[in-house]
């Protein structure tokens, strides 16, 4: 979805974040960070005990409606592999993925797109 266009030199951090979230930062309530389940509802995507032997140690991840997720880490930290698992490019060796409350297997990017990932 197109949101806006800015000259980099004219865009400050708060305006960037506000445009990413679709709301002014002053609208955000600190209780959001303490009560995510209550404020944002259950996770849209939940990964539990996901791992890829020799690449990624077991991890859990929950993404709720309205959240913006970024993966960061050093080279070799597993961020690309996690993104590939989320999008069905790679298969985990174990763990479960739940999308909108239903256990799912994302076998390829087409499955991910069908489930609303992008």
VENQUI-V964846 format. One line per field, one symbol per residue. ss: DSSP state (H for helix, E for strand, - for the rest). burial: # if it has 16 or more other ideal C-beta (glycine too) atoms within 10 Angstrom, else .. A space follows every 10 residues. Layout:
# VENQUI-V964846
ss = ???
burial = ???
This chain:
# VENQUI-V964846
ss = -------HHH --HHHHHHHH H---HHH--- HHHH-HHHHH --EEEEEEEE EE---EEEEE EEEE------ --------HH HHHHHH---- ---EEEEEE- -EEE----HH HHHH----
burial = .......... .......#.. .......... .....#...# ..#####..# ##..##.... ####...... .......#.. ##.#####.# .#..#.###. .....#.... .#..#.#.
